[in-house]
Amino acid sequence: MLFSVGRAAAEGIAIPEQPRKLENAERITAVRGDGYFPVLIRLTNGMLAAVVRMGAGHLNSGGHIDLITSRDGGRTWSSPRLIVS
């Protein structure tokens, strides 16, 4: 599990400069396997979208970029779709 979205982040709650313990935090796995450098945004329609480098870390040229989306605030995620090979 290399890419997970916490419920607080998925619901758009600001993360303070000093980390604090989230008593009721829930971790949801969005991508399993070789997911690196996730970038998560909330679209104007409320959907979450994330791009993730898959297949290889930053020192290897064999990777690709996939897109995943969530329509339920990050509780479930689409299968990765290749957007850059």
C-alpha positions in Angstrom: 0.0 0.0 0.0 1.9 3.1 -1.2 -1.0 5.5 -1.8 -3.7 6.1 0.7 -6.1 8.9 1.2 -7.2 9.7 4.8 -10.8 10.6 5.3 -9.9 14.1 6.5 -8.0 14.9 3.3 -10.8 13.4 1.2 -13.4 15.6 2.8 -11.3 18.7 2.2 -10.3 19.4 5.8 -7.2 21.6 6.0 -4.1 20.0 7.5 -2.5 22.1 10.2 1.2 23.1 10.1 1.8 21.0 13.2 0.5 17.4 12.6 -2.1 16.4 15.2 -3.4 13.0 16.0 -6.8 12.3 14.4 -8.7 10.2 16.8 -11.3 8.9 14.3 -9.2 8.9 11.1 -9.9 6.3 8.6 -7.3 5.2 6.0 -8.6 4.2 2.6 -6.3 2.5 0.0 -6.8 4.0 -3.4 -3.9 2.3 -5.3 -2.1 -0.9 -4.5 1.4 -1.8 -5.7 3.8 0.7 -7.2 2.0 4.0 -6.8 4.3 7.0 -6.4 4.0 10.8 -6.0 0.2 11.1 -5.8 -1.4 14.5 -6.6 -5.0 14.8 -5.3 -7.5 17.5 -6.3 -11.2 18.2 -5.7 -13.0 19.1 -9.0 -15.7 21.8 -9.1 -18.4 19.0 -9.4 -17.1 17.6 -6.0 -15.4 14.6 -7.5 -11.9 13.7 -6.4 -9.2 13.1 -9.0 -5.6 11.9 -8.4 -2.7 11.3 -10.7 -0.2 8.7 -9.7 3.1 7.6 -11.2 2.9 3.8 -11.6 5.4 1.1 -12.5 8.6 2.8 -11.6 10.0 5.3 -9.1 11.5 8.6 -10.2 14.9 7.2 -11.0 13.5 4.7 -13.6 12.2 5.8 -16.9 9.9 2.7 -17.2 6.9 4.2 -15.4 3.6 5.8 -16.5 1.0 8.2 -15.2 -2.5 6.9 -14.2 -5.6 8.8 -13.2 -8.0 7.6 -10.5 -11.3 9.2 -9.5 -13.7 9.0 -6.6 -17.4 10.2 -6.7 -18.0 9.5 -3.0 -15.5 11.7 -1.2 -12.7 9.1 -1.4 -14.5 6.1 0.1 -14.1 4.2 -3.2 -11.9 4.7 -6.2 -12.0 3.9 -9.9 -9.6 1.5 -11.5 -6.4 3.3 -12.7 -6.6 4.7 -16.3 -3.4 5.3 -18.2 -3.1 9.0 -19.2 0.7 9.3 -20.0 2.9 6.4 -21.1 
